[in-house]
Amino acid sequence: MITVDPATYLQLLALVQNSIIAAAVLGIVGGLVGVFVMQRDMAFAVHGISELSFAGAAAALLLGLNVVGGSIVGSLVAAALIGVLGAKARDRNSIIGVLMPFGLGLGILFLALYPGRSGNKFGLLTGQIISVDLPQLGLLIGISIVVLAALLVVWRPLTFDSLDPEVASARGVPSRALSIVFMTLLGLTVAVSVQIIGALLVMALLVTPAAAALRVSSSPVLVPVLSMVFGFVSAVGGILLAIGGSLPISPYITTISFAIYLVCRLIGRRAGALR
Amino acid sequence: MTSDSDASERSAHGPDPVRSPVLSIRGGALRVRDRELWSGLDLDVQAGEFIAVLGGNGTGKTSLLRAMLGERKLDAGTVLVGGHPAHRGHRRIGYIPQQKIAAPGTPLRGRDMVALGVNGTRWGPPISTRGDRVRVDALLASVGAEHYADRPLGSLSGGEQQRLRVAQSLADDPTLLLCDEPLMSLDLHHQRAVSELIDVRRREHGTAVVFVTHDINPVLGMVDRVLYLAQGRFTVGTPDEVLRSEVLTRLYGTPVEVFRSHGRIVVVGVPETGHHHEESA
């Protein structure tokens, strides 16, 4: 699939260096956030947030504002709505089901009204990392690092609250505050992912790596480490494969991520595996 | 091992030099909507005492426990733990929640659940200290769970999971252990094993135990006093004082008979809503 000669490939590589860094950081952060997404059973919420994030980005594009900023606002609004209205799992799924098409519809409306190049339009849905300019890339990397740092601070109480909520609450873990913090971190991560692989494919970096890791291990150390590695390999590998050819990046990322999941399923089925 | 015995010694000579009650409730009342479940509840629990809280569904057993945990307020009265108003996250309260079997695929191994009791409330990067690991190993050993500690939680039996719950609840060397139906859905063998772990703890460490249950039989030999909640009333006393036909008849306001045979107690005639025509005390 690499249709260019090695010298040209290296030149291209240098050009997209910053995109690769952004993808690498997102792969790592997405893998870690994904562990909690799985623990809190919020895979569907990730999808819901990403559609509103897309609407926010599309609105920003139409109004000539910062697209990353619009994406973040959309994400955080969705995260807040889901967090406030959907404390119970069943409520949550119905609220997400209602929000998702609304967000997607709004986004499509804004894109339809946008007079600019059409290439930009679908980028938000299916990924556009290469066309993100340098200051924006810096912003994406910065946000990812903030999320990473915050995640490390709340790691243990958040794990406690996610997996053993009754005892955690009795032991004084502030579950409401943690829930707000987590939804905010999730919103930020989704906003970054929308820019890199597109709103429709966010789950490939926020759900699949962690789901794959959980197939082969139950260890609270190994699961996040594997998930992080899987996210990293999918995101960076996707870009490295894509830049030599003419196909978009996202299918490479989603395919690698899915292939890893399949392999983990097979390994996990073979008695106990790494556990 | 060394640090474990240190910990035991610390608590053996531990708090409570003046024998003030570990738990003290004065004038406790609980309402559900407009209905008063009970009021005027006074209860002192001393170190090393084993109190069983009995009563049917909807008599406020779990709410009472949640008030002791500081997770809700009683509608009247005070709850003091170690002389201070109950508050969430009290370091010296151990809590064993109503048993919920962990789903297969829960990303925790047995030892990880115990570790959450040791360091689950700690902020900052999740790096286990050597001390944490030693403590977790000691707790696992104290409930005899070493050999399945590394298996995924979801693959363990209810009895094994509940042993781990006991270990988790002891993480901070509690002076008060609150147990909410810890034996539910366990077979007789595991009921005995788990309740004995709790009993050993209070004997060796003077930990006070409040044990909410719908069936007193598995713990009958351990219970010092019973708090029996029923029909908007309650009564407190030793099992022999409380679990008698005339006492429960007065409590329920309807004829109730208590039978004893082979060291078991069966209460018949409890006017429970639903189909419980007979119920173990």
Chai-1 contact restraints between the chains, C-beta under 6 A:
chainA,res_idxA,chainB,res_idxB,connection_type,confidence,min_distance_angstrom,max_distance_angstrom,comment,restraint_id
A,L152,B,P125,contact,1.0,0.0,6.0,A-B,restraint_1
A,V153,B,W123,contact,1.0,0.0,6.0,A-B,restraint_2
A,W155,B,P126,contact,1.0,0.0,6.0,A-B,restraint_3
A,R156,B,G120,contact,1.0,0.0,6.0,A-B,restraint_4
A,R156,B,R122,contact,1.0,0.0,6.0,A-B,restraint_5
A,R156,B,P126,contact,1.0,0.0,6.0,A-B,restraint_6
A,P157,B,T121,contact,1.0,0.0,6.0,A-B,restraint_7
A,F160,B,L116,contact,1.0,0.0,6.0,A-B,restraint_8
A,F160,B,G120,contact,1.0,0.0,6.0,A-B,restraint_9
A,L163,B,L108,contact,1.0,0.0,6.0,A-B,restraint_10
A,D164,B,L116,contact,1.0,0.0,6.0,A-B,restraint_11
A,E166,B,P97,contact,1.0,0.0,6.0,A-B,restraint_12
A,V167,B,Y95,contact,1.0,0.0,6.0,A-B,restraint_13
A,V167,B,P97,contact,1.0,0.0,6.0,A-B,restraint_14
A,A170,B,L69,contact,1.0,0.0,6.0,A-B,restraint_15
A,A170,B,Y95,contact,1.0,0.0,6.0,A-B,restraint_16
A,R171,B,G89,contact,1.0,0.0,6.0,A-B,restraint_17
A,R171,B,T121,contact,1.0,0.0,6.0,A-B,restraint_18
A,G172,B,R88,contact,1.0,0.0,6.0,A-B,restraint_19
A,G172,B,G89,contact,1.0,0.0,6.0,A-B,restraint_20
A,V173,B,T121,contact,1.0,0.0,6.0,A-B,restraint_21
A,L214,B,P107,contact,1.0,0.0,6.0,A-B,restraint_22
A,S218,B,P107,contact,1.0,0.0,6.0,A-B,restraint_23
A,S218,B,R109,contact,1.0,0.0,6.0,A-B,restraint_24
A,S218,B,P152,contact,1.0,0.0,6.0,A-B,restraint_25
A,P220,B,D112,contact,1.0,0.0,6.0,A-B,restraint_26
A,V223,B,P107,contact,1.0,0.0,6.0,A-B,restraint_27
